[in-house]
Amino acid sequence: MPAYIVVEAAITDGERFGAYAKAVPALVAEYGGDYLVLGGEQHALEGDWTGRRIVIHQWPSIEQAQAFWHSDAYAEIKQLREGTGQFRVALVDGLARETLE
């Protein structure tokens, strides 16, 4: 079953955050993840959206997402984003797709 890491970020130091943003995509790919949303323009359709940056990674499984998140390699890269903003991160299960016969 796929899993998703969903990040909401308010970047306060874009220059310093850039080092993190440059380093992490290769590690995400190495661990089997793929970006579905990477910032970009937002259009609020309903409710109170903050306008914070949204990032969504897709993973083949929750175990692979956790392996990435808890890896020594990510811990090292994550230090690059310290003090660059406020971040909320969630790991969520996706839907299991079954073929009906």
N, C-alpha and C positions, 0 to 999 in steps of 0.2 A: 504494500500500500504506500503511495507517495506521502511525503511530508513536506511541510513548508516552514521556512524561517521567515517571519515577517518583522521588519524593522521600521520603526518610526524614529526619525532623527531630526533634531533641531541643531544644525551646525552653527557654532559660534566662532570657529577659527578655521575657515576654509583652506587656508594655506597649509596649516599643519595637518588637517584632515586629509589633504591630498595625498600624503605619503601612505596613509592607511588605504585609501581608495585605490591607489595604484598597486599595492601589494596583495590585497585579499582576493581578487578574481582568480588568479592562477591557483591559489590554494583551494578555493571553492570547487574549481574544475577538477583538481587532483583528487578530491574526496568524493567526486561524483555528483556535485551540485550544478545547478544551472540557474542563471538569473532570469526571472520572468518580468520583473519591474526593477528599474534602477534609477530612482529619482524621476525626473521628467515633469512635464507640466501636469497640473491637476485641475479638474473641473468638478467642484462640489455640486452634486445633484440633489442632495437632501441632507439636512442636519448640519451640525456645527463642525466643519472640518478645520483643522488648525493650519493647514498649508505646509506642515512639516514634510520633509523628504520621506518618501516611502520606498522601501526596498523589499523585494520578495524573491527568495531562492526556492527552487523546487529540488527535492531530494528523492531518490528512489525509495528510501525508507527512513523512518524516524531514527533507526540505529545509525545510519550513515550520517544523518544530520548531527546527531549527538557526537559521533566520532570526530567530525570536523570541529564542532564547537568546543569540545574538551581536549583537542589535540595540543601538544606542546607547540607545534608550529603556529596554530592560531593564537595561542596565548602570547607568543612573542609579537605577532603582528598586531594584536589587539592593543598592546601597549602604545602603539603609534596613535591611536585615537583618543587616548586619555587626555582630558582637558580640552577637547575640541568641540564639545557640545553635550546635549542630553539625548539619551538613547533609551528606547523601549524595544525589547526584543521578545518575541514569542515563537515557540515551536508548536505547530499544529498538524494534526493528522489530516491527510487528504481523503478523498473518496476512493474506495476500492471499486474498480470498474469490472463488472462481470458480464460476459457475453451470454445472452439468453439463447438457448437452442430450441 
